[in-house]
Amino acid sequence: MPEYALILAGFAVGLIVGLTGVGGGSLMTPILIFFFGVKPYLAIGTDLLFAAFTKLGGTVSLARQKLVPWRVVGQLCLGSIPAALATLYALHRLGPASPQAQSLGYVADSSKVDAKKYPTYKAGNVCGNCQFYQGKDAWGVCPLLGGKQVNGKGWCSAWAKKA
Ligand code: SF4
C-alpha cells in the first residue's frame, strides 16, 4: 500500500472540502475503492472514521464562532439517530456489506439468485431447509455467515440439504 499516496489523497480531499464544502465521503470513498483497491465495505468504514476526525475540527471552530444552529442540529438528530439504529439492526440481520455474504452469494430472497452465476442453485433450496440453518422462524442464525441472521427464504452457494 503506497502510504505517501494515501497521505496525498487525504490532503487533496481535505483541500477540496475546505475550499468547496463538498462532503469528503463522496470523494474519499471512491478514491479508496478505485485508486487504492480497498474493498467497498472497508472503504466506507475507513472513510467514516476519517470524516469523524476531520469534521471534529470544523465543528469546534464553527461552534466557537456561534455558527451552529443547535435547534436544527437537534431536529436532524431526531430523524437520523433512529434511522441509523434501524439500519444497524437491518445490517445485523445480514446486510449486503457482509464479506461472507458476498463471497457465498447470499441473497435474502432465493428467487433473486443469479442462476447463471450459481448453476448449483435449484428452486426450493432455501436457508430454511439448509443443514446450517439454526432457526424455526422467518429468520435464523447461520454459522457459516459469522453467526448472523439469515432469512429462511434466502440462499447461498454453501446450501446443503438438511438431514
Ligand atoms: S449456509 Fe445454508 S443457512 Fe447459511 S446462508 Fe447458506 S443456505 Fe442459508
Residues whose N, C-alpha, C, O or C-beta is under 5 A from the ligand:
A	BS01	SF4	V126 C127 C130 F132 Y133 C142 L144 V150 W155 C156 A158 W159
